[in-house]
């Protein structure tokens, strides 16, 4: 597991964000077993208490679940997975809108540029696949 941490956000929030991104993109599958809190702390070179806090937050958000003494797993709840995906998309859209509005790009022009670039990028990825 590879996470690049920034200095702006608390580490546990960044760990949760990483898990959300992996869930949304299929990097983690529904029901997949995840490392123990201690293993995660060792892998990411973070304090075990930070890993514990991240897991607690993810459990509260329904991203992971732990049954009895079994290892924690990624949620199987499709509603939660869909919500995470939408949250990430809306975050990207909000950032885009903020950036485009700050330089006064008309909506039609911005949408056309997004459409053209999205298609171009997708075609390039399919050509390289």
N, C-alpha and C positions, 0 to 999 in steps of 0.2 A: 504494500500500500504506500503510495507516494502522495504526500500533501505538502504544498509549498505555503508556508505561513507568512502572513503579513504582520506588520507592527501596529495596525490600526484596530483590529478586532480581537476580542478575547480568543484564546486558542480553542477553548471548548466550543465556541460558536463556529469557528472555522472547521472543526472536526464534524460538527452537525451538518454544516453546509456541504462538506465533501460527501458525506453519506447521502444527503438529499440529491446531489448531482449524480451520484452513482446509481441511486434508485431510479431516478427519472430517465437516465440514459440506458438502463439495462445492465450497467456494470455490476450491480448486485441484483440477483434474481429474488423474486418473492419466496420467502421461506429459507433462503440461504443462510447457513450458519456463518456468524461473524467471529472475529477473534475475541478472546476474553478481554476484559478491561486491562489487565496486566499485560497481555500480549500486545494490545493496541498501543499502550504506553511505550513499550519497548520498541515496537516497529517505528513509531513516529517520534521517538525520543522526547516524550513529554512526561510530565509528572503524572503518576497513577491517579492522583486526586482529580486532575484535569480530565483524564479519560473517564473516570467515574462520573464526573459532572456531565460530560457529553452524553454518556449512555443514559443517565437519568433524564436528561432533556429529550433525548430521542424516544425514550419509553413514554414520556408524558405527551409527546406529539404523535405517538402511535407509529413511529417509523420502525421500531424494533419491538420485539417481545421476548420475554424470558419465562419459561415454564419450569417451575420447581428448581432443581439444581442442574438443569440442562443448559447448554450454551445458548446465548442470545441469538436471535434470528431476525432477518429482515421481514417486515410485515407482509402478510398475504392479502391484506385488505386493499382491493382495487380502488376504493374511494380515496383512501389515504395516498396511494401511489399517484392517482390522477390529480389530487390536490397539490402534491409536491411538484409535479410537472407543470401545472398551471402557475404555481407560485414562482417557479424559476423563469418561465416564459414572461410573465408579467413584470418581473424584476428587470429582465433584459429590455423589454419594451419601454418601461419607464425610463431607464437609463438612455435609451435611444432617443426617446421623445425629448428629454431634457437637453441632450446634446444638440439635437437638430433645431429645437426652438431657440437655443442660445445664439445660433448663427442665422436665424430668420429664414430657414429653408421652407418654402411652401409645401404643404402636405402632399399635393399631387406629385411634386418633384421627388420628395423623400420616398414616397411609396413606390414610384417607378424605379428609383435607384435600388431600393431594397429588393424589389421583384427581380430586376436584371441581375444584381449581384448574387442573390440567392440561387437563381437558376444556373448562372455561370459556375458558382462554387459547387453546386450539386453535380453538374455535368462533368466538371474536372475530377471530382471524387469518384464518380462512376467510371470515368476513363482510366483512373489509376487503380481501380479495384481489381 
